[in-house]
Structure formats: structure tokens, C-alpha cells
């Protein structure tokens, strides 16, 4: 099993795409190395735009390039895109339906020692609210490659969330093709459905193995697209297992958990337990230590699954 960071997979894939399509250009806000677009800058200096520490200007410039017929990839940290450049994304990109791809790294707690100022725990929620925005959170390096290709091929705004650190590949050998808006089922179970995105997909698989040793059968669904979300798969899982756990490296408010709960509340209500960060900022620390502190672990997902099953049984006894 290989390991690779999302930003590395993105940087390599963007370079390959640019070799084939002259319309692809790259922009960054003083973070070319961090988002791995320095390779693009070296190969295509005339198609690379270093905007400096001016994220709002970068987004406005990207929108202008898109309106001129190019395919701009604007790169920065998640927290800077979702917060500092929020208004520009709303008006310059989404309001105009501009074909801008916003590729961000350093989302979530694995930003680590940079601390709360650089840990985007609310970016998925912020981008979900943007009309017309597609939000993609790949599970690993291979899926990041497929997501980058799909983002370049589709028309319209895309928010692509990349991992800073290298994590094991978990999507190798999956039968389902990568399609924006269509989840990929990694494991099918009958007792509880675990729906995860990003680095939490691998942890969800580990949790399902823990549960299996206890005689609990858990589905694991890789919900790589948060918007548009795959309602069909969510409802089908809820109907089969009767309870759902969501897992994301993001606040429990407004992200994957919120999106799944919205679907089920409207179409097929079942118990839902969300795994994510609570109503808090992050802090400086070693990335994996932070994940443990804030309960983003396979053990936490397995515990959430047990609680979801108990809720399901309690509900069944009440409705009898």
C-alpha cells in the first residue's frame, strides 16, 4: 500500500493536464511550494501567476481568466480561501458561474504546528453555502488525481480540498469509477453505515475492521463529493442498515455530517452520529496527536457506530 499527500498528487496531475491543455493556468498566493504548483511554474512560467499574499486579488484574477476562456486553478490554504477570500469567491466566481478551480491544502487539524490560525475547520461548510459551487474532498492520493482531472473537465466553480500529509492509499482497486456527485462504496455491511470523506475514509475502514471483530457489520462509504451530495446512496444505506455515522476532519457543523443529516431528515430519518471537531478552534501540535485529542480516530468512529446502533435499537423498542 502506497502513501502520498493530496497536494503532491494534485501538483503532479495538474502538470500532466497542462501538458495536454493550453487553457489550464495556475495561480497562487505566495504558496507555490506548499500547494505543489512550483512544478507548474517551472514548466509553464508564462501560464503561472504569483499573486503574493493577496488571496482576494488571486480569486478576482482567476475569475477574469476564466471569463476569458482559460481554466484557472487558484491555490492557497483552506482557511485563507474560505474566510479571507469568501466574498470574492461568492461574487467574482459563483455569481458569475466562472470556471475557477480553487485547490486548497492545509485544511483540518493535520495542518499541525501552524495552529488555529491556519487550520481550516469550517471551510467545507462555507463552500457548501456558495450557489453553484462543487465541493470535493478526496480520500487519498489516487483519488486526488482523479478528482483533479474531473474538476478540470467539468464546467463551473470547484472547491478541491487536498491533504497536507501523506496517508496510505485506500481507493486502489475500487470498482466504482470516480464521478463527481457519486459516492464510492468501499465496504458493504448490514448493521451500520459509516459515511466518510478525506483522511477519515481510511480511518472508517479501520473502524469497520474493529467492529467486525465484535460481530458488527459496517458499510463504509467514501463520500468524496460533499456538494452535490449523493442522496441516492445515503438513502439506500439508511434503508439497509437503519443508522448512520459520518466522519470528517472538519467541524461537525455544516460539513459532511450536516449534509448527510439534511438528506435523511427530509427523505428517510434514522439515527445519525457525527464524528468531527466540536464547536472549537484547533491548536498547535503534532498532527496525529491533534487527531487523537479531538477524537478523529478509528476508535472514535467505532464508538460512534456502537452508539448509532444503540439509538437504532432504542428507537425500535419505542415504536415496537
N, C-alpha and C positions, 0 to 999 in steps of 0.2 A: 504494500500500500504506500503510494507516494504522498508527499506533503508539498504544499505550495500555498503561498499567500494569494488572496484575491487580487491585490494590487499588482503582483508580479504577473499573474495570468492575464490581467487586463492590459498591462503595458505591452506585453508580447503580442497579444491578439490585435490591439489597436495598430501596431506597426504592420502586421500582416494585412489587415484590412486596408490600410492606407496605401500599401503597395499596389493594390488592385483598384482602388477608387480614389481619384484625384480630388473628389469633393470633400473628403474627410480631412478636417483640420483639428488641431489640439490647442487648448488654452489652459493656462494655469495661473494661480495667484501666488507666485513665489514658492511653489511646492512641487517643482518638476521631479526631483528625486523621490520625494515622499510618495507621489502617486504614480511613479514609474513612467512618466511621459518624457523623461530626459532622453530615452532611446529614440522616441519620435523626433525630438528636437535635433538630435544628431543626424538622423537620416533625412528629415524633411525640414530644414531650418526655415524655408520660405512659407511653410504651412503651419508653423508653430508660433504662438503668441504668448509671450511672458508679460502678463499684465502687472505683476507686482502685487503688493499687499493691498489689493483693491477689489474685493470679491464682487461688489455691486457693479463695478465697471466691467469686470470679466463677463458677468451674466448679460449685461446690456450689449457688450461687443459680440458675444456668442449669438444673441438673438438677431443682431444685424447681419451677421454672417449667414445665419440660417435663412433669413428673408432674402438673401442674395443667391440662394440656391446651394449653399455648402452644407456639410454635415458636421457641425462643431461638437467636439467633446470638451466640455468645461470641467476642470478638475480642481478639487480642493478637499479640505476636511469636511466631514459631515456637519459638524457644529457650525462651521462658517457658512456653508451653503444654506442650511435650513433656517438659520437665525439671522446672520448678518445680511445675507442677500435675499431674504424672504420676499420682500416687496418687489424686487427686480424679477425674481422667478415668477411671481404672481402676474405682474403686469407686462413685462417685456417678453416673457416666454409663454406662459399659459394663456393669457388673454389673447395673444396673437396666434396661438397654436403653433408657435415656432418649433422647428425640428431640431431642438437642442437636447443633447445628451449630457446630463450632469452626473459625472462619475466621482464618487466621494470615497475616501478612505478614513480610517481612524474613527469610525462610529463605535459606540458602545464602550464597555469597560476595558476592552483589550488595548485601548489607547494607553492604558497603564500609567506610567510615571508622570505623564503630562498633566494628569489630574482633571478636575471637574471642568476647567475652562475649555478643555479640548475633547472631552468625552460627550459625544452626541447621543443622548438617551431619549431624545424627543423628536428626532429628525424624521422617522418614518411617519409618525402622527402628523407632523407639519406638512409633509409632502403628500400624504393621503388626501388632505383637505384641498389641495390645488386642483381646480377643474381641468380635466383633460390630461393630468399627469399620470404616467405609468410608473409604478414603484416596484423595483426588482431587488431582491436580497438573495444572491446565490449562496449555495451551501458550501462550496469548495472551489478549488482552482479549475477543475474541468468544467464545472457548471458556469463559472465566471466567464470562461472562454465562450461558451455557447450563448450566454446572456449578452455578452458584448456584441457578438455577431448579430443576434436578434435585435438588439437595440439599434444598431446601425442600419438594419434593413427596414425597420418599421418607420412610419411617418408620425411625427409628433414628439412631444416632450417625454423624456425618460429620466428617472432618478435611479441610478445604479449604485448600490451600497457595497463596497469592497472591504475585505478584511485586511488588517494591517499585518497580522502574524500569519505564519504558515500553520495550517491544520491538515490532518490526514484527509485524503480523498475518500469520499463516501458515495459519490454518484457514479463511479466507474461501473460499467456493465448494466446500467438501468435500461430496461426495455423501452419505457416511455420516452419519446423524443422531447427535447426542450421546446416548449411552446409558451410564449408569453400568455399568462392568464390561465394556464392549465397546470395543476399540481402534478407532482411525480410521487407515486406511492412506492415506498421502499420496502414496506413490510405490511402484511395483512393479518389482523387479529380480530377477535370477537368480543373482547371484554372492555376495551377502552381504546379510543383513538387519540394518538399524540400527533398534533399538527405543529410543525416547527419551521423555522427559517434560519438562514445564515449558519453560524457555527453551532447553533443549538440542534441542528439536524443530526450531526454526529453524536451529540450527547443523548438525543432522543433514541437513537439506535442502541446505545449502551444501556439506557434505561430499560428498553424493551427486553434486552437480554437478562437484566437483573430480574425483571418481573416474570419472565418465562421460567426462571428457576423456582419461582414461587407458585407456578401453575397459572399465572395470569397472562392472557394472550392480548398483546397490544399491537395495534396498527401504528405505523409511522408514515406520516405524510409530509413530504417536502413541499411546503407552500412558498416556493421561490418568488412568486408574484403576489405582492400584497394588494396591489391595485392594477388592473381589475382582478378581484379575487375569484377563485374557482368555487362558486357557490354549489355547483353540482356535486363536486367531490366532498365538500364539507357536509352537505345534507345527507349524502349517501353513507358517509362514515357515521354520522349521528344515528341514522336509522339502523345501521348494523350493530353498533356497539352500545348505544344508549348513553354515552358520556364522552366528554372531550377534554383533553389537556392541550393548552397552547404553550409554546416555549419560544422565547425571543431574547436577544441581547439588546434590550430596549425597555423603556418604561412599560409597565402593564397597562398604562393609559394610552389609548388611541392608536396602538400599533397593530400587530398581527392579532393579539388576543381580543382587542376591541373589534376588529373587523370580523373575526370568526363569530364572536358573541352577537354582533348585529345580524349576521346571516341567520343564525339559529333562533334568535329571538323572534324573527319575522316568519321563519319557514318551518322550523322543527325544534322547539325548545327542549333541551336536555341539559343536565348539569355540565357546567364548564368551569375548569380550574385553570387560572392563568399563571404561568411562570415567567417572570421578568423582574426588572428592578422596581422597587416600591416608589412612592412619591418622594424622591430624593435626588440630590446631585450625587455624582460619583466622588472619587477621591484619588489621590496619588498613591500608587502602589504597584507591585509586580502583577502583571495581568491575570495570571491564573489564581493568585491569592485573592484578587478582587472578585473574580468569578465565584470563588468559594464563599467569600464573605457575603455577597449579595444573593446567594442561593441559585446561581446559574450553573448547575452541575447535573450529571446523570442521576445522582442520588435524589436531588430535589425534584427532578421530573418524575422519577419513580414514586416518590412520596405523594406528589400531586395526583398521579394516576390512582393510587390507593384511595385518596380522598374522594376523587371523582367517582370511583366505583361505589364507595360507601354512600355518597349522595344519591347515586342511582338506586341503590337498594333501599335506602330510606324513603325515597320518593315512591318506589314500587309498593312498599308496605303501607304507605299512606293512601295510595289510590287503589290498592288491593284488588 
